[in-house]
Amino acid sequence: MNPEIVIETGRLYLRKLRPEDVSSLSLVLSDQESMRYYPHAFSNEGVTKWIQRNIERYKVHGFGLWAVIRKEDDKFLGDCGITMQDIDGELLPEIGFHIIKTYCNEGYATEAAEACKKYAKEVIGLKSIYSYSEIGNKASQRVSSKIGMKKVKTFIQEGMEKVVMEFRF
C-alpha cells in the first residue's frame, strides 16, 4: 500500500495532502459558495498555507486533514480528517471535511467522516470526537448526524452561533 494513504474505504482513500494539491484543493477552499460558512474563501496562497499547516499537523499530532480521493479514477474530491480545534475554549479533536461542490450529495463526506471517526477510536485511541459548524450549515450537521454524532450545545464564536456535535466511543 502507498505509505501516503492513511485510510481506505469502499470508494475512497484518504492520503496526506501534498504541496502539489493546491490547484485541486482550491476548487473547494477558493469557492465562495462552498466556503460561505467561513469568514472568507481562500486565495491560492491561503490554500498553500492550509496544506502546509496540515503537513505540520501530521508531524505534531500524527493526523490532520487528508486529501479525499475517489478510488475508481483517482479523482481529488476535497479533504477530510481530524484536527485539534478550539471549541468554546476547549482544545478538542474535530472531524472536518470540505468536498468540491460538483461531488457533494453523493455520500463522499459521510463515507470519509465515518472512516475518520473509526480512525479516531482505533488508531488515535480517542474517547470522543466532535464537529462544529455555523448554525446555518445544515449540510455539515447532516453529515455529523449520519455518522452518529449528537448535538451537545451551541456557543458564540466571533459573533457567529456555532453548533457542537459529539460522538462518544
C-alpha positions in Angstrom: 0.0 0.0 0.0 1.1 3.6 -0.7 2.6 5.0 2.5 0.8 8.3 1.8 -2.5 6.5 2.1 -3.8 6.8 5.7 -7.4 5.4 5.4 -9.2 3.4 2.8 -13.0 2.9 2.4 -15.1 1.2 -0.2 -15.0 4.0 -2.7 -12.3 6.3 -1.3 -8.8 6.6 0.1 -7.6 9.4 2.3 -3.9 10.4 1.8 -1.7 13.0 3.2 -2.0 16.4 1.5 0.9 17.5 -0.7 2.1 20.9 -1.9 1.0 19.9 -5.5 -2.6 19.6 -4.3 -3.1 23.4 -4.2 -5.0 23.7 -7.5 -7.3 20.7 -6.7 -8.0 21.8 -3.1 -8.6 25.4 -4.4 -11.7 24.1 -6.2 -13.4 23.9 -2.8 -11.4 26.2 -0.5 -11.4 29.1 -3.0 -15.1 28.7 -4.0 -17.3 31.4 -2.4 -20.4 29.3 -2.3 -18.6 26.3 -0.7 -16.9 28.5 1.9 -19.9 30.6 2.7 -19.8 29.5 6.4 -16.2 30.5 6.7 -15.1 34.1 7.2 -13.8 34.1 3.6 -12.8 31.8 0.7 -9.1 31.2 0.4 -6.6 32.6 -2.1 -4.0 30.2 -3.7 -1.6 31.5 -1.0 -4.2 30.7 1.7 -4.7 27.2 0.3 -0.9 26.7 0.2 -0.7 27.7 3.9 -3.7 25.3 4.6 -1.7 22.4 3.2 1.5 23.4 5.0 -0.4 23.6 8.3 -1.8 20.1 7.8 1.7 18.7 6.9 2.8 20.2 10.2 -0.1 18.6 12.0 0.9 15.2 10.7 4.3 15.7 12.3 3.0 17.1 15.6 -0.2 15.1 16.2 0.1 12.2 13.7 -3.1 13.4 12.0 -4.7 16.3 10.2 -6.9 16.9 7.2 -6.2 14.5 4.4 -6.9 14.5 0.7 -10.1 12.6 -0.2 -9.5 10.6 -3.4 -12.1 8.5 -5.3 -10.5 5.1 -5.9 -12.1 4.3 -9.3 -10.4 7.2 -11.1 -8.1 8.8 -8.6 -10.2 12.0 -8.6 -9.4 14.5 -5.9 -12.7 15.3 -4.2 -11.7 17.5 -1.3 -10.3 17.0 2.2 -11.4 15.3 5.4 -9.7 14.5 8.7 -9.1 15.2 12.3 -7.7 18.4 13.7 -7.4 19.9 17.2 -9.8 22.9 17.4 -10.6 25.5 20.0 -14.3 24.7 20.5 -15.8 27.1 23.1 -12.5 27.5 24.9 -11.5 23.8 24.9 -9.0 22.2 22.6 -10.9 19.2 21.2 -10.4 16.7 18.3 -12.7 17.6 15.4 -13.7 15.9 12.2 -13.7 18.4 9.4 -14.4 18.0 5.7 -14.6 20.1 2.5 -15.9 18.4 -0.7 -15.8 20.1 -4.1 -19.4 21.1 -4.8 -19.5 19.0 -8.0 -19.2 15.9 -5.8 -21.5 16.9 -3.0 -24.6 14.9 -2.2 -23.0 11.6 -3.3 -22.2 10.4 0.2 -18.4 11.1 0.0 -18.3 13.4 3.0 -20.2 10.9 5.1 -18.1 8.0 4.0 -14.8 9.9 4.7 -16.1 11.3 8.0 -17.2 7.8 9.2 -13.7 6.4 8.3 -12.1 9.3 10.3 -14.4 8.5 13.3 -13.2 4.9 13.2 -9.6 6.1 12.9 -10.1 8.4 15.9 -11.0 5.4 18.1 -8.9 2.6 16.7 -5.7 4.4 15.8 -5.6 7.5 18.0 -7.4 6.0 20.9 -9.8 8.9 21.5 -12.8 8.5 23.8 -14.9 11.1 21.9 -14.8 13.1 18.7 -16.5 16.4 17.8 -17.7 18.5 14.9 -18.7 22.1 14.9 -20.2 24.4 12.4 -22.1 27.6 11.9 -25.7 27.1 12.9 -26.9 27.7 9.3 -24.6 24.9 7.9 -27.2 22.2 7.9 -25.4 20.1 5.3 -22.4 19.7 7.6 -24.6 18.9 10.6 -26.4 16.3 8.5 -23.1 14.5 7.8 -22.3 14.6 11.5 -25.7 13.2 12.4 -25.3 10.4 9.8 -22.1 9.2 11.5 -23.9 9.1 14.8 -23.0 12.5 16.3 -25.4 14.2 18.7 -25.8 18.0 19.2 -24.4 18.8 22.7 -24.5 22.7 22.7 -24.3 25.9 20.8 -21.9 28.8 21.5 -20.9 32.1 20.0 -17.6 32.5 18.3 -16.5 35.7 16.6 -20.2 36.9 16.6 -21.5 33.6 15.0 -23.5 30.9 16.6 -21.9 27.5 16.3 -23.4 24.0 16.8 -21.2 21.5 18.6 -21.8 17.8 17.9 -20.1 14.8 19.6 -19.7 11.1 19.3 -18.6 9.1 22.4 -16.9 5.8 21.8 
